[in-house]
Amino acid sequence: MIKLTQLIQCKHRRMITIYNTLTKTKEPLVPRNNKKIKMFVCGPTVYDYIHIGNARTFVFFDVVTKYLGSQGYEVDYIQNITDIDDKIINKANQENKPWKEVADFYFEEFKKDMVALGVTAPKYIRATDHIEEVKKQVKTLISKKHVYLIENDGWYFDLKTFPEYGKLSGRSAGMAEADDAVSRIDESDKKRNKGDFCVWKLANKSEIGFWEDEELGYGRPGWHIEDTAITEHYFGPQYDIHGGGQDLIFPHHEAEITQQESASGLKPFVKYWLHVAFLVNKDKKMSKSKSNFTTAHELLEKYPKEVLRFYLLSGHYRQPLEFSEKLLNQSAAAMQRIKEFLNKITLSEKEDKYENPITESINKTKDDFKIAMNDDFNTPRAIAEIFGLIRGINSLRGIKSLPQKASDEIIKFFDDIDAILGIIPTEQKEIPVEVQELVNKREKSREEKNYDEADKIRAQINDLGYEVEDTIYGPLVVKK
């Protein structure tokens, strides 16, 4: 007899649960409006190419959107584009170009990189297209006495008017840490409180990148307020999911909560907060300020999108991911293995009979994949289930011949997976038959612990102009 606790556990495994930074717990996903989800993710400041750490965030939320869609949710996903900022203006001055030309160029390059990475989910919203919405929210905050003016500087939020500041990060205004977006904190010796932040920056009319307003003065948006002005316009004062990189928790997302809840009086501003951990380069966070970053643009010239997506999804999004050529090569090897497996399925002789063990294996993998993704979008575990299926089918029987129905089910399953993860290679460089035979022979020698023979075979592979590197996903074979 099945116990009640077992039934509850079974039901829970089929619910989508996500880790909420606000509550510091995993919670069932219960949208505000049935199965309609409104999601916002902080986009780039377009003054340079994005680095691969930024790409991790954007690829992850692309997968989130596609997985939720596969489960019957309707996701309205928008991402802001900060196309006016000190960094853009400084870059424009360095290159002696109009600031808008710089912003437009890097915005277009960003979109190209996203398409190249297979990121298709979000709608991009430019900050400069919503200046009026920013002004409106600033004026609302002024009218509610949350904002004060520093002459010849800007309008600042008074944190003493919002006692809950810090509820997302668990920190106070003066507790900035090394990994925060501290370069974006507004400094002024005339601020009432150390953590007060600017919502409308003032300037004289000789400066570029500013807008006129009779009440506020000649100025432009502060960094934090563009996001809440945009989301209030498209989603209203409250919505379901807000995402971004871990470094944005404090002070950026903390400031967003402060602004929107003060302006509307409604709480919580966002129901679920999701944050992606850093990419680390030799144990240090990858960032432009540390000059230790590699751009997604550069890597896309070297690796197929499937390899980069696999690499970025190979670690849990809440855990730091090491950036290394070794891990990228492991991802490339995984792509080779998937492609070889699917080629065998496609080229196998088809039988009329139907073999139950294969379809049972496929159905179990489908269920386990869903359980993994339902558990806070656990992509590494989901990927492990895919390779478990490959191993299982290979060991279950040879696949020189397969029942037609089983073959169709395998291919359909991998198509469905690709629609979510985007990791199934569409193209793969063909390895000569004689090289592949040697690789297979070497693998057998290694399995039998005949390492001297394996080394001799490696030398034969090298003589044919190829190299083989052993990875956790099997051998990676590349042309020298």
PyMOL commands that set and color helices and strands:
alter all, ss='L'
color gray80, all
select helices_A, chain A and resi 4-13+52-70+86-95+99-116+127-143+159-161+182-184+225-235+246-264+296-300+305-313+325-347+356-374+379-396+404-421+433-447+451-463
alter helices_A, ss='H'
color red, helices_A
select strands_A, chain A and resi 17-20+25-28+36-41+74-81+123-126+147-150+154-157+198-202+219-221+239-245+270-276+279-281+284-285+321-322+349-351+401-403+466-471+474-479
alter strands_A, ss='S'
color yellow, strands_A
deselect
rebuild
show_as cartoon
